[in-house]
């Protein structure tokens, strides 16, 4: 039987118990994902990445994207898109367009998170960054991306913080000039990975975006990182809302799917929905379980926190 026919027929099973019919755990997992209720689009545009459903869909990313769509997801993320061939980038973009799905962020190729820091004010680092921006424009055209991630780099300890901030603003303005004509937004991500990173806090990123003063420079608010760095999630998001252009999530501790840690994602997602957020919510996290059992737990978690 074709998958599309099976999904149509299985809608008759909505509301029936999956766990009292004597099916194996494997069959129960399959049926859970294949019922009509589990395939409705979510209220927010949660975006998985490659590997989250490879146990069921296989290793081919195009097959996995189709499977994500079948489960109700309407977006994807792919940080490593610049490392794919041009042909694969285009195939991904074509499939997303066909399915009506949104391409989320990929990372601007400028070196690692701490490398080639814009805070240093060195022309060679700015040149590396702007080269990555120009490459990103072409990549974005092939995969239909409208947002790209930028991490300015590490602190430069021999420079005053004000000078470093000015250097970052000046470098980012050059990037914004590249992206603006193409309607692409670079989203700056404050991280919690190490205190060596220059960009760590929401208000700091807000100040920088205001100074750059471009529609192509906004905040990537990663809930996991900001729970670790500062907490007070919803009030700080509200204060800085005009400059937030993209959301990513992961629970804390552990950086796994929502419901595995301390963050009340149902309330947070309800707030985003009522705020009118229509963008991607990137699933920037790991999974608490492996294999098909982990995929089932992942979908169940997102259905739970999306049920506000």
C-alpha positions, 0 to 999 in steps of 0.5 A, spaced: 500 500 500 502 506 498 504 511 504 499 516 502 493 511 501 495 508 508 495 515 511 488 516 509 485 510 511 489 510 518 485 517 519 479 512 521 483 510 527 484 517 531 482 516 538 483 508 538 488 506 543 495 504 540 497 500 546 492 495 548 492 491 541 497 487 542 502 490 537 509 490 538 513 496 540 515 497 533 509 497 530 506 501 536 511 506 534 509 506 527 502 507 528 503 512 533 506 516 527 502 514 522 495 516 525 492 522 522 492 526 529 500 525 528 500 528 521 497 535 522 501 541 522 503 544 528 501 551 531 508 553 530 513 552 525 518 547 528 524 545 524 528 538 525 535 537 522 538 531 518 538 525 523 532 526 527 528 521 523 533 517 519 532 511 523 525 511 520 526 515 513 533 512 512 540 516 511 538 520 504 536 527 507 531 528 501 527 522 504 528 524 511 525 531 509 519 528 506 518 524 512 518 530 516 513 533 512 508 527 513 509 528 521 507 535 520 513 539 520 513 545 515 520 547 516 528 544 517 534 547 519 541 545 516 547 548 519 552 545 515 548 547 508 555 550 505 558 543 506 553 540 501 554 540 493 551 545 489 547 540 486 544 537 493 543 544 495 538 545 489 535 539 490 533 540 497 531 547 495 526 544 490 523 539 495 522 544 500 518 549 495 514 543 492 512 541 499 511 548 502 516 548 507 521 553 510 528 553 510 531 555 516 538 557 518 545 555 516 551 558 518 555 563 515 562 560 513 567 564 517 571 559 521 569 556 528 564 560 533 570 563 536 575 564 530 576 570 526 573 575 531 570 581 528 571 584 535 579 584 533 577 590 528 582 586 523 581 587 516 583 580 514 578 577 519 573 582 516 575 579 509 574 572 511 567 574 514 564 578 508 567 572 503 563 568 507 557 572 507 557 573 499 558 565 499 552 565 503 548 569 498 549 564 493 547 558 497 541 561 500 538 562 493 539 555 491 536 552 498 531 558 499 534 560 505 532 567 508 536 567 515 543 565 516 547 564 523 553 569 525 557 568 531 562 574 531 567 570 535 571 571 541 573 576 546 579 580 544 582 581 551 587 586 550 582 591 547 576 595 551 569 592 551 567 598 548 572 598 542 570 591 541 563 592 540 564 598 535 569 593 531 563 588 531 558 593 529 562 595 524 564 588 521 556 586 521 554 593 517 559 590 512 555 583 512 548 587 512 550 591 506 551 584 502 545 581 505 540 587 504 539 587 497 537 579 497 532 580 503 536 575 507 537 576 514 543 574 518 541 572 525 546 573 531 547 568 536 549 569 543 552 562 546 553 559 552 558 554 550 564 558 553 565 565 556 571 566 551 565 568 546 564 575 545 556 575 544 553 571 550 547 575 552 540 578 549 541 585 551 548 585 548 545 583 542 539 587 542 544 593 543 548 591 537 543 590 532 540 597 534 547 600 532 547 596 526 540 598 524 539 594 518 533 589 517 538 584 515 541 584 522 537 581 528 537 576 534 537 569 533 534 567 540 536 560 542 532 558 548 537 553 551 543 558 551 539 563 554 536 559 560 544 557 561 546 564 560 541 569 564 534 566 565 528 570 565 526 568 558 519 571 556 521 578 559 527 579 556 524 576 549 519 581 550 524 587 552 528 585 545 522 583 541 523 588 535 530 585 534 529 578 535 528 575 528 529 567 529 528 562 535 531 556 536 530 551 542 533 545 546 531 543 554 536 544 559 539 541 562 542 536 557 540 540 551 535 535 549 527 535 546 522 539 550 519 536 556 526 533 558 528 539 562 526 545 566 524 549 561 516 550 561 516 550 553 508 549 553 508 556 556 513 559 552 510 557 545 504 559 547 507 566 548 510 566 542 504 564 538 500 569 542 506 574 540 504 573 533 511 569 531 510 566 524 518 564 523 521 558 524 523 554 531 529 551 530 530 544 533 537 545 535 538 539 540 539 532 541 534 527 543 533 523 549 533 516 546 536 513 540 532 509 534 525 509 532 523 509 540 527 516 540 523 519 534 517 517 537 519 520 544 521 527 540 514 527 536 510 526 542 514 531 546 513 536 540 505 534 540 505 535 548 508 542 548 504 545 542 498 543 545 497 550 548 
